[in-house]
Amino acid sequence: ARYEAAPAAPPAPPAPAGPAPDLTAEETARQWEVEEADRIAAEADRIAKGGGGRRRRSRSSTSGVERIATEAGRTAAREIVKAIFGRRRR
């Protein structure tokens, strides 16, 4: 059986447009900071629980040793080509 992740909490109701008239600019800024901190904390919790949508590591069809050997072969071929064409220019 496949288990689905629990649905995310419903979005908070939209805040009234603009700051409340009885707040000072400083209080409004502090309120924004608190809301931002809450959003960040909620996102951190989501990431901690569900892996945050990171791509799962899939098994590569080629082994690590094979990849290293292939890369070394490419590097050697590159050096040989450079040597041949480098001589031609002179």
Secondary structure as a PSIPRED ss2 file (coil, helix, strand):
# PSIPRED VFORMAT (PSIPRED V4.0)

   1 A C   1.000  0.000  0.000
   2 R C   1.000  0.000  0.000
   3 Y C   1.000  0.000  0.000
   4 E C   1.000  0.000  0.000
   5 A C   1.000  0.000  0.000
   6 A C   1.000  0.000  0.000
   7 P C   1.000  0.000  0.000
   8 A C   1.000  0.000  0.000
   9 A C   1.000  0.000  0.000
  10 P C   1.000  0.000  0.000
  11 P C   1.000  0.000  0.000
  12 A C   1.000  0.000  0.000
  13 P C   1.000  0.000  0.000
  14 P C   1.000  0.000  0.000
  15 A C   1.000  0.000  0.000
  16 P C   1.000  0.000  0.000
  17 A C   1.000  0.000  0.000
  18 G C   1.000  0.000  0.000
  19 P C   1.000  0.000  0.000
  20 A C   1.000  0.000  0.000
  21 P C   1.000  0.000  0.000
  22 D C   1.000  0.000  0.000
  23 L C   1.000  0.000  0.000
  24 T C   1.000  0.000  0.000
  25 A H   0.000  1.000  0.000
  26 E H   0.000  1.000  0.000
  27 E H   0.000  1.000  0.000
  28 T H   0.000  1.000  0.000
  29 A H   0.000  1.000  0.000
  30 R H   0.000  1.000  0.000
  31 Q H   0.000  1.000  0.000
  32 W H   0.000  1.000  0.000
  33 E H   0.000  1.000  0.000
  34 V H   0.000  1.000  0.000
  35 E H   0.000  1.000  0.000
  36 E H   0.000  1.000  0.000
  37 A H   0.000  1.000  0.000
  38 D H   0.000  1.000  0.000
  39 R H   0.000  1.000  0.000
  40 I H   0.000  1.000  0.000
  41 A H   0.000  1.000  0.000
  42 A H   0.000  1.000  0.000
  43 E H   0.000  1.000  0.000
  44 A H   0.000  1.000  0.000
  45 D H   0.000  1.000  0.000
  46 R H   0.000  1.000  0.000
  47 I H   0.000  1.000  0.000
  48 A H   0.000  1.000  0.000
  49 K H   0.000  1.000  0.000
  50 G H   0.000  1.000  0.000
  51 G H   0.000  1.000  0.000
  52 G H   0.000  1.000  0.000
  53 G H   0.000  1.000  0.000
  54 R C   1.000  0.000  0.000
  55 R C   1.000  0.000  0.000
  56 R C   1.000  0.000  0.000
  57 R C   1.000  0.000  0.000
  58 S C   1.000  0.000  0.000
  59 R C   1.000  0.000  0.000
  60 S C   1.000  0.000  0.000
  61 S C   1.000  0.000  0.000
  62 T C   1.000  0.000  0.000
  63 S C   1.000  0.000  0.000
  64 G H   0.000  1.000  0.000
  65 V H   0.000  1.000  0.000
  66 E H   0.000  1.000  0.000
  67 R H   0.000  1.000  0.000
  68 I H   0.000  1.000  0.000
  69 A H   0.000  1.000  0.000
  70 T H   0.000  1.000  0.000
  71 E H   0.000  1.000  0.000
  72 A H   0.000  1.000  0.000
  73 G H   0.000  1.000  0.000
  74 R H   0.000  1.000  0.000
  75 T H   0.000  1.000  0.000
  76 A H   0.000  1.000  0.000
  77 A H   0.000  1.000  0.000
  78 R H   0.000  1.000  0.000
  79 E H   0.000  1.000  0.000
  80 I H   0.000  1.000  0.000
  81 V H   0.000  1.000  0.000
  82 K H   0.000  1.000  0.000
  83 A H   0.000  1.000  0.000
  84 I H   0.000  1.000  0.000
  85 F H   0.000  1.000  0.000
  86 G H   0.000  1.000  0.000
  87 R H   0.000  1.000  0.000
  88 R H   0.000  1.000  0.000
  89 R H   0.000  1.000  0.000
  90 R C   1.000  0.000  0.000
